[in-house]
Amino acid sequence: MSREQIVRDTAYAIWEAEGKPEGRDLAHWQQAEARVAASAAAKAKLIAKGKAPVSVAKASAKAAPPAKTAATKAAPVRKG
């Protein structure tokens, strides 16, 4: 899901939680952007400390295999 879609969904949730008021779309969008940015910063901080949530850790592991594993797979096997 794109960042924009996450902000859109968050803004919609804020709008619903406030009773669906009219004319507050910009305020809701700005609140949603702030929440999404804070969430991303918190996740980045956890990743840096090595305490990422399981879903984030799995996504990171799928994105880039460890260098040692990639090198081991690429290296020819010598016998003898």
matplotlib code that plots the C-alpha trace (Angstrom):
import matplotlib.pyplot as plt

x = [0.0, 1.3, 2.0, -0.7, -3.2, -2.2, -2.6, -6.0, -7.3, -6.0, -7.7, -10.9, -10.7, -10.1, -13.1, -15.3, -14.1, -14.9, -18.5, -18.0, -17.9, -17.9, -15.1, -12.3, -10.8, -7.5, -7.1, -7.8, -5.3, -2.6, -3.3, -3.1, 0.2, 1.6, 0.5, 1.9, 5.2, 5.4, 4.6, 7.3, 9.9, 9.0, 9.4, 12.8, 13.9, 13.0, 14.8, 17.9, 17.8, 17.2, 13.8, 11.6, 8.1, 8.0, 6.1, 8.7, 11.6, 10.2, 9.7, 13.3, 14.6, 12.7, 13.9, 17.6, 19.2, 22.3, 25.5, 27.0, 24.1, 24.2, 28.0, 27.8, 25.2, 27.2, 30.5, 31.5, 32.0, 35.5, 36.1, 39.3]
y = [0.0, 3.4, 6.1, 8.3, 5.5, 5.1, 8.8, 8.8, 5.9, 7.5, 10.8, 9.0, 7.3, 10.6, 12.1, 9.2, 9.4, 13.1, 12.5, 13.1, 17.0, 19.0, 21.4, 19.8, 17.8, 19.7, 19.4, 15.7, 15.2, 17.1, 15.1, 11.8, 12.9, 13.6, 10.2, 8.3, 10.2, 9.5, 5.8, 5.6, 7.3, 4.9, 1.8, 3.2, 3.7, 0.1, -1.3, 0.7, -0.8, -4.3, -4.5, -4.3, -5.8, -9.3, -8.0, -5.3, -7.7, -10.2, -7.5, -6.4, -9.9, -10.6, -7.3, -7.9, -11.3, -11.2, -10.7, -13.9, -16.0, -14.4, -14.9, -18.5, -19.3, -17.6, -19.3, -22.4, -25.6, -27.1, -30.7, -32.4]
z = [0.0, -0.9, 1.7, 0.1, 0.5, 4.2, 4.8, 3.0, 5.1, 8.3, 7.4, 6.7, 10.1, 11.8, 10.0, 11.1, 14.7, 14.9, 13.7, 10.0, 10.2, 7.0, 6.0, 8.1, 5.3, 5.3, 9.1, 9.0, 6.1, 8.1, 11.2, 9.2, 7.6, 11.1, 12.4, 9.4, 9.7, 13.4, 12.8, 10.2, 12.4, 15.3, 13.0, 11.8, 15.3, 16.2, 13.2, 14.1, 17.6, 16.2, 17.8, 14.8, 14.9, 13.2, 10.2, 9.5, 10.2, 7.7, 5.1, 5.5, 5.3, 2.1, 0.5, 0.9, 1.7, 3.9, 2.0, 3.4, 2.1, -1.3, -1.6, -0.4, -3.1, -5.8, -4.9, -6.8, -4.8, -5.0, -4.2, -3.8]

ax = plt.figure().add_subplot(projection="3d")
ax.plot(x, y, z, "-o")
ax.set_aspect("equal")
plt.show()
